[in-house]
Amino acid sequence: MINTVRIIVVLAIYAFFTSCTDVIDVEVSEAAPRLVIEASLNWEKGTAGNTQSVKLSTSTPYFNNTISNIVTGALVTVTDVTNGTDFIFTDQNNGVYTTSNFIPVVNHAYTLEVIYDGDTYIAEESLRSVVDIEDVYQTIEKGFDDEALEVNIDFNDPADEENYYFIKIEAQDNLLPVLFSLSDEFTNGNLTSVYYERLKDTSIHREKFIAGDSVAIEFYGVSEQYYNYVGLLIDQYNSVGNPFSSTPVPLKGNCINITDPENYAFGYFRLTQVVKKSYTFE
Amino acid sequence: MKKLVLLFILFTAVLTAQENYTVSGIVKEASNGETAFGASVFLKGTTIGSLTNDYGFFSITAPKGTYTMIVSYMGFAEKSLVIVLDKDQTVDFEITEESTQLDEVVITAGESERVNIKTPQMSVSLLKISTIKKIPVVLGEVDVVKSIQMLPGVTNNGEASSGFNVRGGAVDQNLVLLDEAIIYNTSHLLGFFSIFNADAIKDVKLYKGGIPASYGGRVSSVLDVRQKDGNSKDFQLTGGIGVISSRLAVEGPVFNDKGSFLVAGRTSYAHLFLKAAGEKNSAKFYDLNLKTNYEINKSNKLYLSGYFGRDDFNLDGGFDSSYGNLSGNLRWNHIFNDRLFSNVSLIYSKYDYDLLLDAFEFEWVASIYNYNIKYDLNYYVSDAFKLDFGTNAIYYDFDPGAISPTTETSPINPLQLEHKKAFETGLYVNAEHKLTDKLTAQYGLRYSSFTRLGEQSIVNYENDQPVVYNNELGIYQAGTAIGETVYEEREEIETFSNLEPRVSLSYQLNDDSSVKAGYSRTAQYIHLLSNTQSVTPLDVWTPSGKFIKPQLSDQYAVGYFRNFKNKTYSLEVEAYYKTVENRIDYIDGSNLIGQNTIETEILNGESRAYGLEILLRKSKGDFTGWLGYTISQSEQRTLGGKAGGPGINGGNWYKSAHDRTHDLSLTVSYKVSEKWTFGANAIFQTGRPVTYPNGQYEYEGVSIASYGERNLDRLPAYHRLDLSATFVPNQNQNKRWTGEWVFGIYNVYNQKNAASISFGQNRETGANEATRTSIFGIVPSISYNFKF
């Protein structure tokens, strides 16, 4: 959260000045493609959570029109370490590997094994729970613009443990989702409120929220390690136009190539409970 | 101590045997009584002379006889006086500014210039405020920090970055002093302007290397800024009205003409117009400089100086940020006798920054307090030997931050990060020794020590590793805390001490040129932690301790210095090589805000820099200015060390953020007539090293950039041209009120220099693009300066 604060602070200060931004052509180097493992096993609270999928792809040059190239022919298995159960994910031939008999258990440790192109990748994580969302509502006076609507999410942070959260918001008219991460470092045990305000930005034809707009919210409880990973990912992702961003560094997830350690995979293997809510502005 | 006493006795004995006498005194400007630093006072026809010290004091010892004393100072007419040196005596001088003429003024090459070429002091630039005022700057605001960047070896991170970099060093490696008080943040509005109000400043000394033993605490440079004492002859009002801010300074004699005072203020007001226009956001700054002095008698003088400055940002919707410096200095000059001058100073300085975020319902306050006592002595033993010695003690109190909720319903829990306290001392001796007619040496030793004090609890880590390399994941993580050690108030946590030798030599080739060489070792005990590409007000100063070691630097320099055409032109060529041990860098993904255990985010590394600087300067005539060029390299390496693992960037050397291969600056001023003067600046610099993406992939529905080795790419080269014109309408010398109009155009050809280039998905099309952020395009300005 503090990183978000810092980003807001410096962007706000920046907003004052006569700085201008423009898009330019830049030459960048091209690294060899690397495997990307997007293994996000999300267990929606109130459901059985048996259907899960893992996405595999490879990276591409930065300015390519295709963000990733799909990977087929890999072998994907998730094992529940506590009871030794294996869950095989079946190749759907479109980069997605699925299973419909996954058994999610809170706090159980799981390992992921991906075999692709002669290399074996392993990752370990445990399944994290998440509290329910207390309330979702709208406000107008928060944020930077007194006339822009905000959607608010309230939840009660458990006092007896360290909690980390990942929130994804998809709003209609937003091409891309908005990603947040936060920890309870400064708010442990308290009723915590998070909001998202969409500011008007004529350069990208974006408007403020108006009555009738809807947003889809996904609220995940994650591990401290994932929180560190995704926090850095979001920081780098939001660095556009920010001269105070941190020096970009390679993002290392938890998927290790045991055959050839130099050839680690992008992405992350995480298991989380999620609360999904949607809200329509009035 | 015994050895020192012995040395005195020896020298005094030697001198009396020769029947030498001493003449000493103070050199002041006739128009306003300001003391002149660095004026050359010498005996015509001999090689005997001295330079005035920071307070205008000089002392010359020579054999009995009759001499013509000459006082020579750039920009002033030479003054001479015949004296009969048959006893120790005091002679004060008042010098007058050179009258302005269209023809070039020719000055006979005197012994005065020899003293300058002769001094072994190298890597230093002295800039008088009159020179700084001639350099055109953005929005018409004369700026000390921007002016020094026109000198070779000095750069910065762009128009909106705070601080400056010397010889590839970091911003926190510069000791910035305003009347001896330490300044922690030299900028207003994040680097757009500096905190130095030109109306209150007398002169500025920048040591890029060869730092004299009397200074300590930072490894790259010393920027010593001195305020004016205040006109002791007459009341004077100086000021200016500009586009962004205005200034007013009042000075005059006080205490029945036994002293003078100066009060100068400056405030920005652009925010008022914005408010009137309905804009709800504002950014403003203001400063206040004051100084007063009182001459008790010929041998004792008291000075009191102070500075208060503040920056305030306010964003409607509950965002408020403010930061600023506050400092004060009480000084007592005491002249023991004709040869021994002393100064004792009591200094207080405070730097704080506040952040109020209504949106998140919390307030953050952090500060640094300094209490400092200094005692400096100059002993002019003989014509061939001068001794400076003294001591300095500083007590630091760092408050890294207190977070508190601002409303009852705020989810924020109050948190106070522990205060960090420390005590730094320095003891130095420096000798300037004329070995032969051509060879002069300066050698000194500084002994510095730094003790970290409680009250504090320091975390203990398993295997004494606050940071550990996780081999499996390939990242650095915080070590395991296994308990803490509680230190009582003022209990010693850790002590460091270092011997810092500073040596330089100059050899005079002929009347006009010399070669110099020097070596210096410096230690730095406090550090500014910043893991962003530019320094922000949220960055934290932290003292050395159990986990952070002091930075230690060795610098070697050689140079060739030459004056041509009666000292109209001067050429300085200097090559340097500098290494720094214990330069901190941050593990990937480090988080520094609100971090009580910084040691879990850092690794100790080393840095090295080397380069060649060339400065060609024309200081006389209607056409003056300089051309500076530096070719250099600055890089660092951070190995894993105790934490294990390869380190940052795989343990390989990488370009530091301050590396600029080529840096070319030209600044000229041309006085066409009594009414019109034109000025221009031209700058060209290699772009800053940055890390560009080398690929992309999809995750959570967005395109994520992947990055490779650190700082392999560069921003595009930075270049611009500024022009200015100064118009003085009233030429009537008898009129009390004088004014001038300054018209300026910054960045005449509207070059969009990249302050940063960032990469991301276009929010509308989803395609990846590179976005350049530039700060100033073409900016015209008008300002009016007056003096009454």
Interface residues (C-beta under 8 A of the other chain):
Chain A: M1 I2 N3 V5 R6 I8 V9 V10 A12 I13 A15 F16 F17 T18 S19 C20 T21 D22 V23 I24 D25 V26 V28 S29 E30 A31 P33 R34 V36 E38 S40 K55 S57 T58 S59 T60 P61 Y62 F63 N64 N65 I67 S68 K142 G143 F144 D145 D146 D157 K168 N174 L175 L176 P177 L179 E185 F186 T187 N188 G189 N190 L191 T192 S193 D201 I204 H205 R206 N228 G231 L232 L233 Q236 Y237 N238 S239 V240 G241 N242 P243 F244 S245 S246 T247 P248 V249 P250 L251 K252 N254 I256 P261 Y264 F266 G267
Chain B: G158 A160 S161 L189 L190 F192 N281 A283 F313 L315 D316 G317 F319 S321 L355 L357 A359 F360 F362 I403 P411 I412 N413 L415 E472 L473 G474 I475 N531 T532 Q533 S534 T536 L538 D588 G589 S590 N591 I593 G594 A657 T691 Y692 P693 N694 G695 Q696 Y697 E698 Y699 E700 G701 V702 S703 I704 A705 S706 Y707 G708 R710 N711 L712 D713 K752 A755 S756 I757 S758 F759 G760 Q761 N762 R763 E764 T765 G766 A767 N768 E769 A770 T771 R772 T773 S774 I775 F776 G777 V779
